[in-house]
Amino acid sequence: MLEAAVDAFFTGWASGDWTAFLDCCDETMTFQFPIGEQRGRHGPPEGKRALIAWTAAHQAQGNRITESTVDLKLFAADWVIVCDRGSGTIGGAPYTGLHAIFMRADSTGKLVEFREYFGEIAA
């Protein structure tokens, strides 16, 4: 299930349709993000609502990450950690960034935690 959630996450960014990714997420979701309106750590039941608001905002603004190169994908028990370099358009401007994405699933395979960290490293 974790692999399917990762695929759905990247598909959401590329297409703007987050339905498949949100379907992977349990109502008891914890969502953590470093910036924006949903900044901070949101536990249940606010977590899934914050995640839905986050995806809806990106969809409405036309934000897309259309190219992603995964540098690391690590599975550890109920976690997957994905590090990638993505590029596309955010806020109407070209975007390139480094991302570290952490997802944790429960025993049913539903995501119960999502954390993301990102930034750029100077060459």
Contact map, one row per residue, 1 for C-alpha under 8 A:
111110000000000000000000000000000000000000000000000000000000000000000000000000000000000000000000000000001000110000000000000
111111000000000000000000000000000000000000000000000000000000000000000000000000110000000000000000000000111000101000000000000
111111100000000000000000000000000000000000000000000000000000000000000000000000000000000000000000000000000000000000000000000
111111110000000000000000000000000000000000000000000000000000000000000000000000000000000000000000000000000000000000000000000
111111111000000000001001000000000000000000000000000000000000000000000000000000000000000000000000000000000000001000000000000
011111111100000000000000000000000000000000000000000000000000000000000000000000000000000000000000000000000000000000000000000
001111111110000000000000000000000000000000000000000000000000000000000000000000000000000000000000000000000000000000000000000
000111111111000001011000000000000000000000000000000000000000000000000000000000000000000000000000000000000000000000000000000
000011111111100001011000000000000000000000000000000000000000000000000000000000000000000000000000000000000000000000000000000
000001111111110000000000000000000000000000000000000000000000000010000000000000000000000000000000000000000000000000000000000
000000111111111111000000000000000000000000000000000000000000000000000000000000000000000000000000000000000000000000000000000
000000011111111111111000000000000000000000000000000000000000000000000000000000000000000000000000000000000000000000000000000
000000001111111111000000000000000000000000000000000000000000001111000000000000000000000000000000000000000000000000000000000
000000000111111100000000000000000000000000000000000000000000000111100000000000000000000000000000000000000000000000000000000
000000000011111111000000000000000000000000000000000000000000000101000000000000000000000000000000000000000000000000000000000
000000000011111111000000000000000000000000000000000000000110011100000000000000000000000000000000000000000000000000000000000
000000000011101111110000000000000000000000000000000000000010000000000000000000000000000000000000000000000000000000000000000
000000011011101111111100000000000000000000000000000000100000000000000000000000000000000000000000000000000000000000000000000
000000000001000011111110000000000000000000000000000000000000000000000000000000000000000000000000000000000000000000000000000
000000011001000011111111000000000000000000000000000000000000000000000000000000000000000000000000000000000000000000000000000
000010011001000001111111100000000000000000000000000000000000000000000000000000000000000000000000000000000000000000000000000
000000000000000001111111100000000000000000000000000100000000000000000000000000000000000000000000000000000000000000000000000
000000000000000000111111110000000000000000000000000000000000000000000000000000000000000000000000000000000000000000000000000
000010000000000000011111110000000000000000000000000000000000000000000000000000000000000000000000000000000000011000000000000
000000000000000000001111111010000000000000000001000000000000000000000000000000000000000000000000000000000000011100000000000
000000000000000000000011111110000000000000000001000000000000000000000000000000000000000000000000000000000000011100000000000
000000000000000000000000111110000000000000011011000000000000000000000000000000000000000000000000000000000000000100000000000
000000000000000000000000011111000000000000111011000000000000000000000000000000000000000000000000000000000000000100000000000
000000000000000000000000111111100000000000111011000000000000000000000000000000000000000000000000000000000000001111000000000
000000000000000000000000000111110000000011110111000000000000000000000000000000000000000000000000000000000000000111000000000
000000000000000000000000000011111000000011100011011000000000000000000000000000000000000000000000000000000000000011100000000
000000000000000000000000000001111100001111000000000000000000000000000000000000000000000000000000000000000000000001110000000
000000000000000000000000000000111110011110000000000000000000000000000000000000000000000000000000000000000000000000111000000
000000000000000000000000000000011111001100000000000000000000000000000000000000000000000000000000000000000000000000011000000
000000000000000000000000000000001111111100000000000000000000000000000000000000000000000000000000000000000000000000000000000
000000000000000000000000000000000111111000000000000000000000000000000000000000000000000000000000000000000000000000000000000
000000000000000000000000000000000011111000000000000001000000000000000000000000000000000000000000000000000000000000000000000
000000000000000000000000000000001011111100000000011011000000000000000000000000000000000000000000000000000000000000000000000
000000000000000000000000000000011111111110000000000000000000000000000000000000000000000000000000000000000000000000000000000
000000000000000000000000000000011110011111000000000000000000000000000000000000000000000000000000000000000000000000000000000
000000000000000000000000000001111000001111100010000000000000000000000000000000000000000000000000000000000000000000000000000
000000000000000000000000000001110000000111110110010000000000000000000000000000000000000000000000000000000000000000000000000
000000000000000000000000000111100000000011111110000000000000000000000000000000000000000000000000000000000000000000000000000
000000000000000000000000001111000000000001111111000000000000000000000000000000000000000000000000000000000000000000000000000
000000000000000000000000001110000000000000111111100000000000000000000000000000000000000000000000000000000000000000000000000
000000000000000000000000000001000000000001111111110000000000000000000000000000000000000000000000000000000000000000000000000
000000000000000000000000001111100000000011111111111000000000000000000000000000000000000000000000000000000000000000000000000
000000000000000000000000111111100000000000011111111100000000000000000000000000000000000000000000000000000000000000000000000
000000000000000000000000000000000000000000001111111110000000000000000000000000000000000000000000000000000000000000000000000
000000000000000000000000000000100000010001000111111111000000000000000000000000000000000000000000000000000000000000000000000
000000000000000000000000000000100000010000000011111111100000000000000000000000000000000000000000000000000000000000000000000
000000000000000000000100000000000000000000000001111111110000000000000000000000000000000000000000000000000000000000000000000
000000000000000000000000000000000000010000000000111111111000000000000000000000000000000000000000000000000000000000000000000
000000000000000000000000000000000000110000000000011111111100000000000000000000000000000000000000000000000000000000000000000
000000000000000001000000000000000000000000000000001111111110000000000000000000000000000000000000000000000000000000000000000
000000000000000000000000000000000000000000000000000111111111000000000000000000000000000000000000000000000000000000000000000
000000000000000000000000000000000000000000000000000011111111100000000000000000000000000000000000000000000000000000000000000
000000000000000100000000000000000000000000000000000001111111111100000000000000000000000000000000000000000000000000000000000
000000000000000110000000000000000000000000000000000000111111111000000000000000000000000000000000000000000000000000000000000
000000000000000000000000000000000000000000000000000000011111111000000000000000000000000000000000000000000000000000000000000
000000000000000000000000000000000000000000000000000000001111111000000000000000000000000000100000000000000000000000000000000
000000000000000100000000000000000000000000000000000000000111111100000000000000000000000011110000000000000000000000000000000
000000000000100100000000000000000000000000000000000000000111111110000000000000000000000111110000000000000000000000000000000
000000000000111100000000000000000000000000000000000000000100011111000000000000000000000111000000000000000000000000000000000
000000000100110000000000000000000000000000000000000000000000001111110000000000000000011111000010000000000000000000000000000
000000000000111000000000000000000000000000000000000000000000000111110000000000000000011100000000000000000000000000000000000
000000000000010000000000000000000000000000000000000000000000000011111000000000000000011100000000000000000000000000000000000
000000000000000000000000000000000000000000000000000000000000000011111100000000000001111000000000000000000000000000000000000
000000000000000000000000000000000000000000000000000000000000000000111110000000000001110000000000000000000000000000000000000
000000000000000000000000000000000000000000000000000000000000000000011111100000000111100000000000000000000000000000000000000
000000000000000000000000000000000000000000000000000000000000000000001111100000000111100000000000000000000000000000000000000
000000000000000000000000000000000000000000000000000000000000000000000111110000001111000000000000000000000000000000000000000
000000000000000000000000000000000000000000000000000000000000000000000111111000011110000000000000000000000000000000000000000
000000000000000000000000000000000000000000000000000000000000000000000001111100011100000000000000000000000000000000000000000
000000000000000000000000000000000000000000000000000000000000000000000000111111111000000000000000000000000000000000000000000
000000000000000000000000000000000000000000000000000000000000000000000000011111110000000000000000000000000000000000000000000
000000000000000000000000000000000000000000000000000000000000000000000000001111100000000000000000000000000000000000000000000
000000000000000000000000000000000000000000000000000000000000000000000000001111110000000000000000000000011100000000000000000
010000000000000000000000000000000000000000000000000000000000000000000000001111111000000000000000000001111000000000000000000
010000000000000000000000000000000000000000000000000000000000000000000000111101111100000000000000000001110000000000000000000
000000000000000000000000000000000000000000000000000000000000000000000001111000111110000000000000000111100000000000000000000
000000000000000000000000000000000000000000000000000000000000000000000111110000011111000000000000001111000000000000000000000
000000000000000000000000000000000000000000000000000000000000000000000111100000001111100000000000011110000000000000000000000
000000000000000000000000000000000000000000000000000000000000000000011111000000000111110000000000011100000000000000000000000
000000000000000000000000000000000000000000000000000000000000000000011110000000000011111000000001111000000000000000000000000
000000000000000000000000000000000000000000000000000000000000000011111000000000000001111100000011111000000000000000000000000
000000000000000000000000000000000000000000000000000000000000000011110000000000000000111110000111100000000000000000000000000
000000000000000000000000000000000000000000000000000000000000001111100000000000000000011111000111000000000000000000000000000
000000000000000000000000000000000000000000000000000000000000011110000000000000000000001111111110000000000000000000000000000
000000000000000000000000000000000000000000000000000000000000011110000000000000000000000111111110000000000000000000000000000
000000000000000000000000000000000000000000000000000000000000111000000000000000000000000011111000000000000000000000000000000
000000000000000000000000000000000000000000000000000000000000011000000000000000000000000011111100000000000000000000000000000
000000000000000000000000000000000000000000000000000000000000000000000000000000000000000011111110000000000000000000000000000
000000000000000000000000000000000000000000000000000000000000000000000000000000000000001111011111000000000000000000000000000
000000000000000000000000000000000000000000000000000000000000000010000000000000000000011111001111100000000000000000000000000
000000000000000000000000000000000000000000000000000000000000000000000000000000000000111100000111110000000000000000000001000
000000000000000000000000000000000000000000000000000000000000000000000000000000000000111000000011111000000000000000000111000
000000000000000000000000000000000000000000000000000000000000000000000000000000000011110000000001111100000000000000000111100
000000000000000000000000000000000000000000000000000000000000000000000000000000000111110000000000111110000000000000011110000
000000000000000000000000000000000000000000000000000000000000000000000000000000001111000000000000011111000000000000011100000
000000000000000000000000000000000000000000000000000000000000000000000000000000001110000000000000001111100000000001111000000
000000000000000000000000000000000000000000000000000000000000000000000000000000111100000000000000000111110000000011110000000
010000000000000000000000000000000000000000000000000000000000000000000000000000111000000000000000000011111000001111100000000
010000000000000000000000000000000000000000000000000000000000000000000000000001110000000000000000000001111100001111000000000
110000000000000000000000000000000000000000000000000000000000000000000000000001100000000000000000000000111111111110000000000
000000000000000000000000000000000000000000000000000000000000000000000000000001000000000000000000000000011111111100000000000
000000000000000000000000000000000000000000000000000000000000000000000000000000000000000000000000000000001111110000000000000
000000000000000000000000000000000000000000000000000000000000000000000000000000000000000000000000000000001111110000000000000
110000000000000000000000000000000000000000000000000000000000000000000000000000000000000000000000000000001111111000000000000
100000000000000000000001110000000000000000000000000000000000000000000000000000000000000000000000000000001111111100000000000
010010000000000000000001110010000000000000000000000000000000000000000000000000000000000000000000000000111100111111000000000
000000000000000000000000111111000000000000000000000000000000000000000000000000000000000000000000000000111100011111000000000
000000000000000000000000000011100000000000000000000000000000000000000000000000000000000000000000000001111000001111100000000
000000000000000000000000000011110000000000000000000000000000000000000000000000000000000000000000000011110000001111110000000
000000000000000000000000000000111000000000000000000000000000000000000000000000000000000000000000000011100000000011111000000
000000000000000000000000000000011100000000000000000000000000000000000000000000000000000000000000001111000000000001111100000
000000000000000000000000000000001100000000000000000000000000000000000000000000000000000000000000001110000000000000111110000
000000000000000000000000000000000000000000000000000000000000000000000000000000000000000000000000111100000000000000011111000
000000000000000000000000000000000000000000000000000000000000000000000000000000000000000000000000111000000000000000001111100
000000000000000000000000000000000000000000000000000000000000000000000000000000000000000000000001110000000000000000000111110
000000000000000000000000000000000000000000000000000000000000000000000000000000000000000000000000010000000000000000000011111
000000000000000000000000000000000000000000000000000000000000000000000000000000000000000000000000000000000000000000000001111
000000000000000000000000000000000000000000000000000000000000000000000000000000000000000000000000000000000000000000000000111
